[in-house]
């Protein structure tokens, strides 16, 4: 699909220095994909905020002990 966009002259010059005139489209497409992926990740992160309660967990009293118990149980399962 063709798309018409406007960019600042200095941005186009730097783009050309880095990827050449023939590399513009693929570079911009890759940059747009990365930016959209990042936006989706942030939406997921922000959407999950508050999904886990602040209290009522097995680790609330002593997180370090809870982690050690989990590791010990894993080692016993594997060992």
N, C-alpha and C positions, 0 to 999 in steps of 0.2 A: 504494500500500500504506500502511496506517496503522501507526504505530509509537508506542508510549508511552515517553517518556523523562522523566527528572527532571533539572531544572536548578535551580541556586541562585536564590533570589529576586532578588538584585541583578543577576545575569546576565540574567534575564528582563526586569527593568526597563530595563536598558540596551538590550537587544534591541528592546524596544517603543519606546524613545525614538528609536532609529536607523531602524527599518524598520516600526514599527507592528504592532499585533496581527495584522493580516491578512497581513503580510509575513514572519512568523516562519518558516513552513515553507519558503518558497523560499530565504530567507537561510540557514537551517540546511542545506538540501540543497546549496546552492552551496558553503558552507563545508566540508561533508563531502566533496564532490567534489574540492575543492582539496587537502584534507588527504590523501585517498587517492592523488591524483596525486603529491603530494610523497613519500608513503611508497613508491610504486612506483618513482619516480626514484631514491630512496636505495637501494632494493633492487638496482636495475640498477647503480648506481655501486659499491656494495659487492661485488656479484657479479663486477664486472670487475676488481677489485683483483688484481694479480698476473698479469693476462692478458698483459702485455707484459714480456718479460724485462728485468732491470736493466742488462744489458750485451749487447754483440754487435751494436750498431746502427751504421749508417754515420755517424751524428752523434756518436758517443762521444768521438772525439778532439778535435773542434772544431765544436761545435754551430753557432756563428755562421757559419763557412765553409760548412757544409752547407746552412744556410738560404739564404745568398746564392746558392749553386749552384742550389738548387731554384727560387728566384725568377728567376734568369737563364734557366734552362731554360723556365720558364713564359712569360717574356717573348718568348723566341725562337719558341715554339710559336704564340703569339698574333700576334706582330709580323709 
